[in-house]
Amino acid sequence: MENEILLSVEQLNKSFGDHEVLKQIDFSVTGGEVICIVGSSGSGKSTLLRCINRLEHQTSGKIYYHGQEVRDIQSEVNKYRAKVGMVFQSFNLFNNMSVLKNCMAATQKVLHLPQEEAFSRAIKHLKSVGMAPYINAMPDQLSGGQKQRVAIARSLCMNPELLLFDEPTSALDPEMVGEVLNVMKALAETGLTMLIVTHEMGFARDVSTRTIFMDKGYIAEDDVPERLFTNPQNPRTREFLSRFISG
């Protein structure tokens, strides 16, 4: 899957009424890439992910997955989302289900896995994020960091080709941010293709293979982190990063 284009976005625009949130977005995601999207609040980062995941419908433009346009037929969207998973900032766990059931539900309902396979897949991924001891816990018994790690495990149970992260640490207390970022770093090292909206600049600099800076609905800069963080070409990128990086 490496070096194969998994996803491409062409001339994507999104408006809410008269407010243009995304403007002429063009980029592609190749297998094995870890792409971090950074930028000020309101620059369109989360809306872009929501369009990619079909939670929002673009106003114009196209999204292609393996060269085929992603269409809004619900049965196709469900199959697509099984391969292009999403981790939300607010976890979105089912509060009436245990940690284990949260991780088994989608694989049984969407992928129609038999119970035994759904169980072993859930245990495997809960172990990988350090949450196996909590399989019988309910979400309200967990810290924010633990909930987010369960949410990541739940997404991994679907065996996604591409995992989208929408500000996965922004709802967490500062001391819990590290545990989630460490899990994401470990995932990046496995070769999982990831598209991550984040305000954690150190993480973006150290973990991404490519960093995209968005400004006022546009992609202002798209480069390897070594260049984008040390010698950004766009004045807006420089201005944004000056708050995070000195010297």
N, C-alpha and C positions, 0 to 999 in steps of 0.2 A: 504493500500500500504506500510505502514511502515514494516520494517524487511523483505520485499520481495526484492530480487535482481532485479533491473530494467535493469542494464547494466553491462556486463562484457567484459573485454578486455583480450585476451589471446595471449601471445607470439607475440605481435605486433612489427613489424619492418617497418621502412620507410626510404628509401634512395632517395636522389636526385642525380642521376648519381653515382659517387663514394662516395658521402658524406652521411654517415649514420646519420640520425637525431634522429631516435627512435630505441632503442635496447631492445628487449625482454621485452616489457611492459606488465605487468600482474596486473590488479586490478579490483575491482568491485564496483558498486555504489548501495547502498541499499536505498529504499524509505525513505524519511525524512532526509537523510544525507545532510550536507552542507560541501563539500570538496573543500578546497583551494589548488591550485597547485602553488608552489613557486619555485624560482630558478633563476640563472643568465640568462641574454639574451643569446639566442642560445642553451639553454639546451633542447629544444624540446617541451616546454609547449604548445605553440600555435599550432604547427603541430599536437600534440596529439588531441587537441580539433577539429581541422579541419578534421582529420581522423574520429573521432567519428561522426562528423556532415556530413560526406561524401563529404566534399569539396576537400579533398585529398584522394587518394586511397592508402591504406597501401601496402607495398612491400610484406609482408607476415604476417601471424597471422590472428586472427579472432575477430570480434566484435559481441556480442550477445545482443539482446534487448528482455527482458522477455524470455530468453532461446532460442530464434530463431536467427540464424545468419542474420546479416544485409547484404542484397545483393544489388548489384548496378543496380537493375532494376528501371528505373526512376519513375514508378508509385508507387513502394514500397518505394523508397527514399522519395517521397513527403509525403506519409502517415507517415513515420518514423519521418521526420523533423517537422511534425505538432505536434508530441508528444515529440520530443527532440529538443527544440528550441535553438536559439543562438542569443546572443547579442554581437555585434562586437565593437571593440575600435573606429571605424570610423563611428558608428551610422547606416550607410547604409539606411538612409531614402530616400523616393522618393521626390526629390526637387520640382517636378511639382504638388505635392499633398499637401493639407492641413494636419494639424496634425490629424484631424478626419479621413480623407480619408486614410492616412497612416495606421491607426489602423483598418480600415474596409476592406481594399483591400484583404488581405490574407484570412481573415475568409470567405469572399464572394467567392473568386476564388478557394481556396483549400478546405475549409470546406463546401462550398455551402450554407452558412447561408442566410436566407432571410434578406433583408435590415434592417428591424426593429430590428431583433436580433443582427445583426452585429453592428448596431448603439448603442444599449443599452449596449452591451459588451464593446465597445470602450469607452463609457462615464464612465462606471464603473471603468475600469482600468486606464483611464486618471485621474480620481478623485483620485484613490489610490496612484498615483505617483505625485499628486499635479499639474497636467497639464490641468485640465478641463477648466480653464479660457482661454486657448490658442487653443481651438479646430479649430478655423478658421485661425490661423496663418500658414504661410508657413515656411518650415524649415530654410530658410535663414534669417528669422526674430528672430530666437531663439539663445540663448547662447548654448555653447557646453553641459553644464550640462542639460539644458532643452531638447536638442536633444536626449541625452542619456536616459533621463527619458521617452520620447516619445517612443524610441526604446524598452525600457523595457516593457512599456504598450502594444506596438504592439505585442511583444512576448507573453505576458500574455493573450492576446485576443484569442490565439490559444488553451488555456487551456492545456499547456504542462505538462507532467509528470516530465520531467527533463529539466532544463534550464541551458545552457552552457553560460558562460561569458568569453570572451577573452579580458583580460586587459581592462575592461570597463571604467577605469578612466585615462588611460595613455595618451589619446589625450586631456585631459581637463586642463584648467588653475587651479592652486592649489586651488583657492577659490571656485571652482565648484566641487571639488572632494567629499567634505563632503556631498553635497546634494544627489549625486548618491549613495554613500556608505550608507547613511541613508535609502534610498529606499530599497537597497539590504538587510540591516539588518532587516527591517520590513518584507520583503518577507521571510527571513529565519525563522522569528518567526511564520509565517503562516504554516510552515511545508513543504513548497515547496522544492523539491529535487534540489540541485544546485551544479554545478561543475564549479569552478571559478579559472581562471588563473589570478593572481594578483601580483603586487609588493607592495601592501599596507600591510605591515607586521602586524601592529596593528589590522587591520580589520581581517586578517587571524587568528591571535591569539584569538581574542575575539568572532568571529562569527562562525568559522568553527567547525564542530564536528570531522573532521579529516583533517590533513594537509599532503600533499605529497610534498617532496622536490625532484626536478629533477636535475640531474647533468650529462652533456655530453650525453644526450639521454637516460639515465637510470633513473628508480625510485630508488633513493639512500636511501630514508627513507619515511615511511608511518606510521603515528602515530597520537594519539590524540594531540591537540595543547598544552595541559598542559605539556606533556612530551617533545614534539618536540622542543618547544620554551625554555624550561628551562634545559633540560638534553638530548640533541640530542646524539644519539649513533654513528652516522657516522661522522668522522673527517671533511668531506666536508660540512656537514650540519652545524657543529659548526663554521667552517670558514665563511660560507655564512652569518649565523645569527649574528655573532659577530659584523658585521657592523651596525646591526639594534638594537641589544639588548645589553645593558651594564650590567655588573655584573653577 
